[in-house]
Amino acid sequence: MSSFQEKEYNTSSLNIGLWKKIFGLMNNKKIFIITSIFLVMNAVGEAIFPIFYKFAIDSFASGEVALDYLPYFIILISLNIIFVCFSCYMFFYMAGKIETTFSYDIRKICFEKLQNLSFSYYDVTPSGWIVARVSNDIARLAEIVSWAFVDVIYGIIGIIFMIVIMLTINVRLALIIIILMPILFIITYYLQNRVLFHSRKVRSINSKIVHGFSEGITGAKTTKTLRLEEDNYTNFKKETKNMYNASVKRGIVASLFNPLIFGFSGIASSLLLYFGGNMVLLQVLEFGTLLMFVQYVTSLFSTMRPIAADICDLQMAQASGERIIGLIDTPLKIVDSEEVIAKYGTNLAPKLENYESINGDVSFKHVDFAYIAGQNVLKDFNLEVKHGEMIALVGETGSGKSTIINLLCRFYEPVNGNILIDGIDYKKRSLGWLHSNIGYVLQSPHLFNGSIADNIRYGKLDATLDEIKEVCKLIKADEFIEKLPDKYDSLVGEGGNLLSTGQKQMISFARALIKKPKIFVLDEATSSIDTQTEKVIQYAIDNVMRNHTTFIVAHRLSTIVNADKILVIKNGKIQEMGRHQELMDKKGYYYHLYTNQFNEETLDEALSILTSI
């Protein structure tokens, strides 16, 4: 199970600051202004309808106004209907546009953020959590902002107009309605907080479920080989049951809104008819005015029903908004200075014309590093590497080999000390500049779903097919590619699952090589491949890589016997350093490490021969 713990959000009401941040993410603010104009138009048009009815009863029905004016009255009502229909159409049109634009803007911002987040973020954050944020939560938030939020504004504007009109015509009748509204507001406020509590619980459990789905797909083979299906299914049922229970509780609380408002509407109408009816009988109030107030009560509380539901939706969406803003506000641990950005640009907008050429000299100067404060992995680490040298890093697991590589690639940065490229601190140049000059081959290569040519072309997006074929010939990858039915157009499958581990590694090698990097990094690139593929990659290391500064984290020591320097790392320090034969002659730690591995490999080979007889 993942040790990732999602941040808990404990605000008990609508977070105005949060919603300001959310709306601030939208680039086109004019859409909201235009939508607001049509909202006001629609609210005014609907609010004056009862006035027309009042006038018709009190004037035409009573005979105060001649029926000759009736056609003009009908035309006036018709114009208002057209006005309301047009503003309503534009309101819905603009709300749909807000949803599309808002969703696009936030997804773009989130994706840009994910591209710039440091290596350490992905070390601790599950992919399922990220997927839930950029898919479910963004879609939910865009829907709420475009419809629920706009509906709330529309409803509030309409209520304000209706209350102003009622107060203008008859204060006493208006107060009967207004007195009930604070009571309704207090009860609604309490229910909103309960809905928000359960909504956060639902979103949190949903993240765990999505994460479980993601791990179940990516780790399907491991699940089956370890027979974890029952355990995974049990955990999944537990989480879905928790989500079901939380969703039901949320639904029960949310369902109280409509009956509550309907009841208050009935009470308000009854009081209005009682007091207003007596006033009509006493001839201090016209019948048309009473009818107008009854219509306003119906409209007022029917408007409050969707407002209550929309506020409930806003409370639920706030949980999504909190997580999205949490992602966007995640601090970047590896950032270029303003001066560097001004010269070299950013990862997403690089100024390639300012990228200097690189020779390949590398220096570690008194470097300290710790993943956890106070627990140093490297302490006062120093290393000088000249252009074209091949440096091999060996040692026990956890000794600091991969940390040195991660620091070189600036996936992490030193706590103290400096790392120089060609004599200049690499922080004085951009991340993009550094990574464009480094070719990296991982122990477990990742291929994207596409063709072989496409995967190699990721190393150099404008590479021609001839360039791809040339680099594949250099490392003899063409020998297996040419045998495939579609050759370079052959699909590799999800994660490269249509190819063997060795074939994936060779494509990964070609992808790194095609960019012609000055610094090459192989992080245990031969530890999980077959002997034949290892020989091919060994050929590439010994012959193709001679013009590159190369760092090799080695598992199989037989692959580094030709290295210019072999560094034996122990507890974050260089225990021994030299060429293969020099270290063997010393008969120190490396000698024992190499001879033990050689004996194990010889024994395994002998056993393999015996079992095949």
C-alpha positions as semicolon CSV with decimal commas, in nm:
position;residue;x (nm);y (nm);z (nm)
1;M;0,000;0,000;0,000
2;S;0,113;0,356;-0,070
3;S;0,238;0,565;0,222
4;F;0,107;0,879;0,054
5;Q;-0,117;1,081;0,285
6;E;-0,346;1,336;0,127
7;K;-0,372;1,672;0,298
8;E;-0,688;1,717;0,501
9;Y;-0,897;2,032;0,446
10;N;-1,095;2,149;0,748
11;T;-1,259;2,480;0,659
12;S;-1,624;2,469;0,765
13;S;-1,775;2,717;0,518
14;L;-1,730;2,855;0,171
15;N;-1,370;2,968;0,139
16;I;-1,389;3,302;-0,040
17;G;-1,011;3,320;-0,077
18;L;-1,007;2,980;-0,242
19;W;-1,275;3,075;-0,494
20;K;-1,091;3,398;-0,574
21;K;-0,786;3,187;-0,657
22;I;-0,994;2,953;-0,871
23;F;-1,150;3,236;-1,072
24;G;-0,809;3,400;-1,098
25;L;-0,690;3,098;-1,298
26;M;-0,922;3,180;-1,585
27;N;-0,759;3,385;-1,858
28;N;-1,069;3,535;-2,022
29;K;-1,241;3,735;-1,749
30;K;-1,461;3,914;-2,005
31;I;-1,681;3,604;-2,029
32;F;-1,791;3,651;-1,668
33;I;-1,865;4,021;-1,726
34;I;-2,076;3,949;-2,035
35;T;-2,255;3,663;-1,857
36;S;-2,327;3,889;-1,559
37;I;-2,487;4,147;-1,788
38;F;-2,724;3,888;-1,933
39;L;-2,794;3,757;-1,582
40;V;-2,906;4,101;-1,468
41;M;-3,115;4,147;-1,783
42;N;-3,289;3,812;-1,733
43;A;-3,347;3,870;-1,361
44;V;-3,501;4,215;-1,423
45;G;-3,722;4,084;-1,702
46;E;-3,860;3,799;-1,490
47;A;-3,898;4,015;-1,177
48;I;-4,137;4,259;-1,347
49;F;-4,382;3,997;-1,477
50;P;-4,599;4,003;-1,159
51;I;-4,625;4,383;-1,195
52;F;-4,792;4,333;-1,533
53;Y;-5,044;4,096;-1,373
54;K;-5,111;4,345;-1,090
55;F;-5,170;4,621;-1,342
56;A;-5,400;4,405;-1,553
57;I;-5,625;4,313;-1,255
58;D;-5,618;4,645;-1,074
59;S;-5,655;4,859;-1,388
60;F;-5,823;4,670;-1,672
61;A;-6,041;4,437;-1,459
62;S;-6,154;4,718;-1,232
63;G;-6,229;4,944;-1,525
64;E;-5,984;5,217;-1,419
65;V;-5,811;5,190;-1,757
66;A;-6,002;5,156;-2,082
67;L;-5,973;4,831;-2,273
68;D;-5,861;5,032;-2,576
69;Y;-5,514;5,028;-2,423
70;L;-5,510;4,646;-2,392
71;P;-5,333;4,583;-2,728
72;Y;-5,050;4,814;-2,621
73;F;-5,031;4,628;-2,290
74;I;-5,009;4,294;-2,472
75;I;-4,732;4,428;-2,696
76;L;-4,542;4,545;-2,386
77;I;-4,571;4,202;-2,223
78;S;-4,465;4,036;-2,551
79;L;-4,158;4,257;-2,573
80;N;-4,066;4,162;-2,216
81;I;-4,109;3,792;-2,301
82;I;-3,878;3,834;-2,602
83;F;-3,634;4,024;-2,382
84;V;-3,634;3,745;-2,120
85;C;-3,602;3,469;-2,382
86;F;-3,307;3,640;-2,551
87;S;-3,123;3,709;-2,225
88;C;-3,195;3,351;-2,108
89;Y;-3,050;3,207;-2,432
90;M;-2,739;3,422;-2,403
91;F;-2,704;3,328;-2,038
92;F;-2,703;2,954;-2,119
93;Y;-2,472;3,008;-2,415
94;M;-2,220;3,203;-2,209
95;A;-2,239;2,954;-1,919
96;G;-2,149;2,672;-2,160
97;K;-1,861;2,882;-2,289
98;I;-1,742;2,940;-1,933
99;E;-1,739;2,564;-1,867
100;T;-1,531;2,492;-2,178
101;T;-1,289;2,781;-2,126
102;F;-1,252;2,723;-1,753
103;S;-1,181;2,352;-1,798
104;Y;-0,925;2,426;-2,069
105;D;-0,746;2,694;-1,866
106;I;-0,716;2,488;-1,546
107;R;-0,607;2,170;-1,726
108;K;-0,342;2,372;-1,907
109;I;-0,216;2,525;-1,581
110;C;-0,213;2,187;-1,404
111;F;-0,029;2,018;-1,690
112;E;0,229;2,296;-1,702
113;K;0,273;2,258;-1,326
114;L;0,323;1,882;-1,357
115;Q;0,586;1,939;-1,627
116;N;0,782;2,169;-1,398
117;L;0,752;1,980;-1,069
118;S;1,075;1,827;-0,948
119;F;1,168;1,459;-0,947
120;S;1,102;1,434;-0,572
121;Y;0,732;1,517;-0,619
122;Y;0,676;1,204;-0,829
123;D;0,873;0,999;-0,578
124;V;0,604;1,048;-0,314
125;T;0,284;1,127;-0,506
126;P;0,081;0,837;-0,650
127;S;-0,008;0,864;-1,019
128;G;-0,371;0,780;-0,935
129;W;-0,396;1,090;-0,714
130;I;-0,267;1,308;-0,998
131;V;-0,505;1,150;-1,250
132;A;-0,800;1,212;-1,016
133;R;-0,706;1,580;-0,991
134;V;-0,666;1,655;-1,363
135;S;-0,967;1,452;-1,472
136;N;-1,248;1,413;-1,216
137;D;-1,186;1,721;-1,001
138;I;-1,128;1,964;-1,288
139;A;-1,437;1,841;-1,474
140;R;-1,644;1,872;-1,156
141;L;-1,512;2,219;-1,079
142;A;-1,567;2,349;-1,433
143;E;-1,927;2,225;-1,429
144;I;-1,998;2,386;-1,093
145;V;-1,835;2,718;-1,179
146;S;-2,018;2,749;-1,511
147;W;-2,364;2,641;-1,394
148;A;-2,407;2,627;-1,016
149;F;-2,206;2,941;-0,942
150;V;-2,371;3,138;-1,220
151;D;-2,713;3,009;-1,108
152;V;-2,646;3,131;-0,755
153;I;-2,558;3,479;-0,882
154;Y;-2,867;3,480;-1,103
155;G;-3,089;3,373;-0,814
156;I;-2,947;3,630;-0,573
157;I;-2,993;3,911;-0,826
158;G;-3,352;3,800;-0,887
159;I;-3,430;3,784;-0,515
160;I;-3,287;4,132;-0,459
161;F;-3,503;4,278;-0,738
162;M;-3,816;4,105;-0,605
163;I;-3,757;4,222;-0,248
164;V;-3,693;4,580;-0,363
165;I;-4,017;4,579;-0,567
166;M;-4,220;4,435;-0,276
167;L;-4,078;4,687;-0,027
168;T;-4,158;4,967;-0,268
169;I;-4,523;4,860;-0,308
170;N;-4,613;4,741;0,047
171;V;-4,365;4,729;0,332
172;R;-4,584;4,531;0,575
173;L;-4,650;4,243;0,337
174;A;-4,286;4,242;0,228
175;L;-4,168;4,211;0,589
176;I;-4,378;3,895;0,637
177;I;-4,166;3,729;0,372
178;I;-3,835;3,887;0,469
179;I;-3,865;3,782;0,837
180;L;-3,871;3,414;0,737
181;M;-3,558;3,438;0,523
182;P;-3,293;3,468;0,805
183;I;-3,437;3,158;0,974
184;L;-3,412;2,970;0,648
185;F;-3,057;3,102;0,599
186;I;-2,938;2,979;0,942
187;I;-3,077;2,629;0,886
188;T;-2,934;2,622;0,534
189;Y;-2,592;2,731;0,661
190;Y;-2,582;2,442;0,907
191;L;-2,684;2,188;0,643
192;Q;-2,422;2,327;0,402
193;N;-2,143;2,260;0,649
194;R;-2,261;1,901;0,695
195;V;-2,271;1,853;0,318
196;L;-1,918;1,993;0,288
197;F;-1,791;1,753;0,556
198;H;-1,931;1,449;0,376
199;S;-1,822;1,582;0,035
200;R;-1,460;1,603;0,145
201;K;-1,481;1,250;0,273
202;V;-1,624;1,129;-0,060
203;R;-1,350;1,306;-0,263
204;S;-1,075;1,169;-0,040
205;I;-1,204;0,812;-0,072
206;N;-1,248;0,863;-0,447
207;S;-0,879;0,952;-0,477
208;K;-0,788;0,625;-0,306
209;I;-1,016;0,431;-0,540
210;V;-0,868;0,595;-0,853
211;H;-0,520;0,527;-0,716
212;G;-0,618;0,164;-0,662
213;F;-0,742;0,140;-1,020
214;S;-0,418;0,291;-1,150
215;E;-0,196;0,057;-0,949
216;G;-0,415;-0,239;-1,043
217;I;-0,360;-0,167;-1,413
218;T;0,010;-0,080;-1,405
219;G;0,090;-0,363;-1,162
220;A;-0,135;-0,629;-1,315
221;K;0,147;-0,879;-1,372
222;T;0,282;-0,839;-1,020
223;T;-0,067;-0,877;-0,877
224;K;-0,122;-1,205;-1,060
225;T;0,221;-1,353;-0,990
226;L;0,191;-1,276;-0,618
227;R;-0,177;-1,381;-0,612
228;L;-0,289;-1,054;-0,463
229;E;-0,626;-1,048;-0,641
230;E;-0,826;-1,140;-0,332
231;D;-0,645;-0,891;-0,109
232;N;-0,681;-0,612;-0,368
233;Y;-1,048;-0,698;-0,417
234;T;-1,109;-0,691;-0,042
235;N;-0,941;-0,351;-0,006
236;F;-1,130;-0,220;-0,307
237;K;-1,465;-0,337;-0,168
238;K;-1,380;-0,172;0,164
239;E;-1,303;0,163;0,001
240;T;-1,606;0,154;-0,229
241;K;-1,827;0,065;0,070
242;N;-1,682;0,361;0,261
243;M;-1,752;0,586;-0,037
244;Y;-2,105;0,448;-0,065
245;N;-2,176;0,518;0,303
246;A;-2,029;0,869;0,283
247;S;-2,224;0,942;-0,038
248;V;-2,551;0,823;0,119
249;K;-2,497;1,045;0,425
250;R;-2,420;1,338;0,198
251;G;-2,733;1,266;-0,006
252;I;-2,952;1,249;0,305
253;V;-2,832;1,590;0,425
254;A;-2,856;1,745;0,076
255;S;-3,210;1,609;0,028
256;L;-3,334;1,817;0,322
257;F;-3,301;2,141;0,124
258;N;-3,604;2,108;-0,104
259;P;-3,858;2,002;0,163
260;L;-3,724;2,276;0,389
261;I;-3,770;2,551;0,133
262;F;-4,106;2,413;0,016
263;G;-4,230;2,422;0,377
264;F;-4,115;2,781;0,426
265;S;-4,284;2,875;0,098
266;G;-4,612;2,730;0,224
267;I;-4,584;2,914;0,556
268;A;-4,506;3,245;0,381
269;S;-4,798;3,205;0,139
270;S;-5,040;3,123;0,423
271;L;-4,935;3,427;0,627
272;L;-4,952;3,647;0,320
273;L;-5,303;3,531;0,228
274;Y;-5,424;3,576;0,586
275;F;-5,292;3,929;0,642
276;G;-5,326;4,039;0,280
277;G;-5,679;3,897;0,251
278;N;-5,790;4,097;0,554
279;M;-5,637;4,408;0,403
280;V;-5,828;4,346;0,078
281;L;-6,153;4,304;0,275
282;L;-6,083;4,630;0,456
283;Q;-6,019;4,787;0,114
284;V;-5,669;4,908;0,212
285;L;-5,507;4,676;-0,043
286;E;-5,598;4,604;-0,402
287;F;-5,663;4,243;-0,503
288;G;-5,412;4,265;-0,787
289;T;-5,142;4,370;-0,542
290;L;-5,215;4,070;-0,319
291;L;-5,197;3,841;-0,623
292;M;-4,866;4,000;-0,718
293;F;-4,725;3,929;-0,370
294;V;-4,842;3,567;-0,386
295;Q;-4,664;3,531;-0,720
296;Y;-4,350;3,688;-0,575
297;V;-4,359;3,445;-0,279
298;T;-4,386;3,153;-0,520
299;S;-4,105;3,292;-0,738
300;L;-3,892;3,388;-0,440
301;F;-3,891;3,048;-0,275
302;S;-3,880;2,857;-0,605
303;T;-3,569;3,062;-0,679
304;M;-3,425;2,975;-0,338
305;R;-3,465;2,601;-0,397
306;P;-3,208;2,583;-0,681
307;I;-2,990;2,835;-0,498
308;A;-2,978;2,604;-0,196
309;A;-2,900;2,307;-0,420
310;D;-2,634;2,506;-0,607
311;I;-2,473;2,623;-0,284
312;C;-2,470;2,260;-0,178
313;D;-2,295;2,176;-0,507
314;L;-2,049;2,459;-0,449
315;Q;-1,970;2,313;-0,107
316;M;-1,909;1,976;-0,266
317;A;-1,699;2,128;-0,544
318;Q;-1,491;2,319;-0,290
319;A;-1,331;1,990;-0,191
320;S;-1,224;1,946;-0,555
321;G;-1,110;2,307;-0,573
322;E;-0,897;2,269;-0,261
323;R;-0,714;1,973;-0,411
324;I;-0,661;2,141;-0,748
325;I;-0,526;2,458;-0,586
326;G;-0,314;2,234;-0,362
327;L;-0,159;2,083;-0,674
328;I;-0,109;2,420;-0,844
329;D;0,040;2,573;-0,527
330;T;0,285;2,286;-0,477
331;P;0,624;2,458;-0,446
332;L;0,888;2,382;-0,708
333;K;1,200;2,249;-0,538
334;I;1,421;2,279;-0,844
335;V;1,388;2,621;-1,009
336;D;1,603;2,842;-1,224
337;S;1,685;3,193;-1,108
338;E;1,520;3,493;-1,272
339;E;1,849;3,580;-1,444
340;V;1,877;3,229;-1,588
341;I;1,515;3,233;-1,709
342;A;1,567;3,573;-1,871
343;K;1,856;3,432;-2,074
344;Y;1,761;3,068;-2,135
345;G;1,382;3,074;-2,103
346;T;1,180;2,802;-1,930
347;N;1,129;2,433;-1,996
348;L;0,807;2,508;-2,184
349;A;0,938;2,819;-2,361
350;P;1,315;2,772;-2,404
351;K;1,539;3,026;-2,576
352;L;1,737;2,767;-2,770
353;E;1,940;3,034;-2,949
354;N;2,109;3,113;-2,615
355;Y;2,203;2,753;-2,534
356;E;2,583;2,729;-2,529
357;S;2,764;2,424;-2,657
358;I;2,902;2,188;-2,394
359;N;3,236;2,014;-2,367
360;G;3,155;1,764;-2,095
361;D;3,384;1,836;-1,799
362;V;3,208;1,764;-1,468
363;S;3,312;1,861;-1,116
364;F;3,157;1,787;-0,775
365;K;3,290;2,037;-0,519
366;H;3,234;1,957;-0,149
367;V;2,881;1,834;-0,216
368;D;2,648;1,745;0,073
369;F;2,306;1,595;0,011
370;A;2,021;1,448;0,216
371;Y;1,677;1,330;0,110
372;I;1,565;1,377;0,471
373;A;1,708;1,666;0,672
374;G;1,987;1,551;0,902
375;Q;2,036;1,215;0,726
376;N;2,317;1,282;0,480
377;V;2,356;1,048;0,185
378;L;2,661;1,238;0,056
379;K;2,903;1,427;0,277
380;D;3,180;1,650;0,135
381;F;3,177;1,457;-0,193
382;N;3,437;1,561;-0,451
383;L;3,495;1,436;-0,805
384;E;3,669;1,561;-1,118
385;V;3,570;1,419;-1,458
386;K;3,722;1,525;-1,789
387;H;3,552;1,533;-2,127
388;G;3,524;1,187;-2,284
389;E;3,597;0,994;-1,964
390;M;3,389;0,693;-1,869
391;I;3,310;0,687;-1,497
392;A;3,166;0,376;-1,335
393;L;2,994;0,388;-0,996
394;V;2,975;0,065;-0,798
395;G;2,879;-0,022;-0,444
396;E;2,613;-0,169;-0,225
397;T;2,247;-0,073;-0,248
398;G;2,192;0,260;-0,071
399;S;2,557;0,361;-0,090
400;G;2,478;0,679;-0,289
401;K;2,544;0,578;-0,652
402;S;2,206;0,682;-0,792
403;T;2,211;0,994;-0,575
404;I;2,528;1,110;-0,752
405;I;2,356;1,056;-1,087
406;N;2,038;1,232;-0,974
407;L;2,242;1,531;-0,860
408;L;2,436;1,538;-1,187
409;C;2,107;1,544;-1,382
410;R;1,972;1,805;-1,139
411;F;1,673;1,594;-1,046
412;Y;1,781;1,705;-0,700
413;E;2,021;1,980;-0,593
414;P;2,306;1,974;-0,339
415;V;2,231;2,090;0,015
416;N;2,583;2,232;0,023
417;G;2,860;2,254;-0,233
418;N;2,853;2,298;-0,610
419;I;2,835;2,092;-0,926
420;L;3,017;2,243;-1,222
421;I;2,974;2,172;-1,593
422;D;3,273;2,295;-1,794
423;G;3,384;2,493;-1,489
424;I;3,051;2,678;-1,441
425;D;2,799;2,605;-1,165
426;Y;2,513;2,429;-1,342
427;K;2,262;2,644;-1,154
428;K;2,381;2,937;-1,367
429;R;2,234;2,765;-1,670
430;S;1,883;2,636;-1,718
431;L;1,741;2,294;-1,646
432;G;1,642;2,273;-2,013
433;W;1,998;2,344;-2,125
434;L;2,136;2,074;-1,895
435;H;1,880;1,807;-1,986
436;S;1,920;1,877;-2,357
437;N;2,286;1,778;-2,319
438;I;2,229;1,463;-2,113
439;G;2,131;1,123;-2,249
440;Y;1,973;0,907;-1,980
441;V;1,909;0,531;-1,995
442;L;1,714;0,387;-1,705
443;Q;1,730;0,041;-1,553
444;S;1,364;-0,010;-1,641
445;P;1,306;0,177;-1,969
446;H;0,969;0,335;-2,033
447;L;0,834;0,339;-2,386
448;F;0,534;0,540;-2,495
449;N;0,244;0,380;-2,678
450;G;0,336;0,424;-3,043
451;S;0,582;0,301;-3,302
452;I;0,950;0,223;-3,256
453;A;1,040;0,524;-3,471
454;D;0,817;0,753;-3,265
455;N;0,976;0,637;-2,939
456;I;1,328;0,698;-3,067
457;R;1,220;1,032;-3,210
458;Y;1,123;1,152;-2,861
459;G;1,496;1,206;-2,809
460;K;1,500;1,442;-3,106
461;L;1,157;1,544;-3,227
462;D;1,271;1,654;-3,573
463;A;1,480;1,341;-3,640
464;T;1,435;1,189;-3,986
465;L;1,389;0,817;-4,046
466;D;1,743;0,802;-4,187
467;E;1,882;0,948;-3,864
468;I;1,682;0,695;-3,662
469;K;1,814;0,407;-3,874
470;E;2,170;0,537;-3,843
471;V;2,165;0,550;-3,464
472;C;2,005;0,204;-3,447
473;K;2,285;0,063;-3,663
474;L;2,543;0,209;-3,426
475;I;2,409;0,003;-3,136
476;K;2,297;-0,289;-3,357
477;A;1,933;-0,238;-3,266
478;D;1,851;-0,255;-3,637
479;E;1,917;-0,631;-3,628
480;F;1,592;-0,705;-3,445
481;I;1,393;-0,407;-3,581
482;E;1,442;-0,509;-3,944
483;K;1,301;-0,854;-3,865
484;L;0,969;-0,710;-3,742
485;P;0,677;-0,706;-3,990
486;D;0,641;-0,328;-3,984
487;K;1,005;-0,261;-3,896
488;Y;1,040;0,095;-3,759
489;D;0,664;0,145;-3,776
490;S;0,602;-0,152;-3,547
491;L;0,393;-0,064;-3,243
492;V;0,555;-0,117;-2,903
493;G;0,230;-0,143;-2,703
494;E;0,141;0,008;-2,366
495;G;0,468;0,071;-2,185
496;G;0,646;-0,132;-2,456
497;N;0,484;-0,460;-2,351
498;L;0,496;-0,597;-2,707
499;L;0,876;-0,604;-2,688
500;S;1,124;-0,791;-2,470
501;T;1,307;-0,610;-2,190
502;G;1,627;-0,617;-2,395
503;Q;1,458;-0,472;-2,702
504;K;1,300;-0,197;-2,495
505;Q;1,639;-0,114;-2,348
506;M;1,799;-0,090;-2,693
507;I;1,525;0,146;-2,812
508;S;1,573;0,351;-2,494
509;F;1,946;0,357;-2,566
510;A;1,885;0,475;-2,923
511;R;1,643;0,742;-2,798
512;A;1,908;0,883;-2,566
513;L;2,183;0,861;-2,828
514;I;1,996;1,031;-3,114
515;K;2,003;1,367;-2,934
516;K;2,386;1,346;-2,944
517;P;2,434;1,433;-2,578
518;K;2,774;1,536;-2,445
519;I;2,703;1,362;-2,113
520;F;2,563;1,011;-2,108
521;V;2,415;0,839;-1,803
522;L;2,339;0,468;-1,776
523;D;2,166;0,388;-1,449
524;E;2,208;0,008;-1,414
525;A;2,102;-0,017;-1,779
526;T;2,225;-0,376;-1,816
527;S;2,103;-0,524;-1,488
528;S;1,775;-0,668;-1,616
529;I;1,854;-0,773;-1,974
530;D;1,967;-1,097;-2,132
531;T;2,330;-1,181;-2,201
532;Q;2,304;-1,127;-2,578
533;T;2,153;-0,778;-2,539
534;E;2,413;-0,700;-2,275
535;K;2,689;-0,775;-2,525
536;V;2,529;-0,542;-2,779
537;I;2,498;-0,259;-2,526
538;Q;2,850;-0,333;-2,403
539;Y;2,970;-0,286;-2,760
540;A;2,792;0,051;-2,772
541;I;2,943;0,156;-2,439
542;D;3,298;0,063;-2,543
543;N;3,283;0,206;-2,896
544;V;3,001;0,456;-2,948
545;M;3,033;0,631;-2,612
546;R;3,401;0,718;-2,638
547;N;3,327;1,075;-2,746
548;H;3,089;1,131;-2,455
549;T;3,142;1,191;-2,088
550;T;2,976;0,880;-1,954
551;F;2,853;0,788;-1,607
552;I;2,759;0,426;-1,551
553;V;2,590;0,293;-1,239
554;A;2,693;-0,070;-1,270
555;H;2,531;-0,381;-1,134
556;R;2,728;-0,623;-1,348
557;L;3,092;-0,536;-1,294
558;S;3,198;-0,717;-1,611
559;T;3,046;-0,429;-1,810
560;I;3,279;-0,163;-1,668
561;V;3,624;-0,322;-1,696
562;N;3,716;-0,068;-1,966
563;A;3,604;0,237;-1,767
564;D;3,856;0,521;-1,723
565;K;3,764;0,550;-1,355
566;I;3,581;0,310;-1,131
567;L;3,446;0,468;-0,814
568;V;3,363;0,235;-0,529
569;I;3,100;0,422;-0,326
570;K;3,032;0,335;0,036
571;N;2,822;0,543;0,278
572;G;2,823;0,834;0,035
573;K;3,200;0,851;0,004
574;I;3,456;0,727;-0,247
575;Q;3,616;0,422;-0,085
576;E;3,836;0,331;-0,383
577;M;3,899;0,485;-0,723
578;G;4,100;0,371;-1,026
579;R;4,093;0,157;-1,338
580;H;3,979;-0,202;-1,322
581;Q;4,325;-0,360;-1,310
582;E;4,455;-0,106;-1,060
583;L;4,174;-0,186;-0,821
584;M;4,216;-0,560;-0,873
585;D;4,587;-0,531;-0,792
586;K;4,503;-0,353;-0,466
587;K;4,288;-0,650;-0,363
588;G;4,061;-0,423;-0,164
589;Y;3,684;-0,386;-0,153
590;Y;3,642;-0,379;-0,533
591;Y;3,857;-0,691;-0,572
592;H;3,635;-0,889;-0,336
593;L;3,320;-0,745;-0,494
594;Y;3,432;-0,840;-0,844
595;T;3,566;-1,188;-0,763
596;N;3,251;-1,278;-0,566
597;Q;3,029;-1,171;-0,855
598;F;3,254;-1,344;-1,108
599;N;3,238;-1,670;-0,912
600;E;2,858;-1,643;-0,884
601;E;2,820;-1,584;-1,257
602;T;3,058;-1,871;-1,338
603;L;2,862;-2,103;-1,110
604;D;2,532;-1,996;-1,262
605;E;2,669;-2,054;-1,612
606;A;2,796;-2,400;-1,517
607;L;2,462;-2,494;-1,363
608;S;2,284;-2,369;-1,674
609;I;2,501;-2,591;-1,894
610;L;2,443;-2,895;-1,670
611;T;2,066;-2,849;-1,665
612;S;2,057;-2,820;-2,044
613;I;2,236;-3,154;-2,093
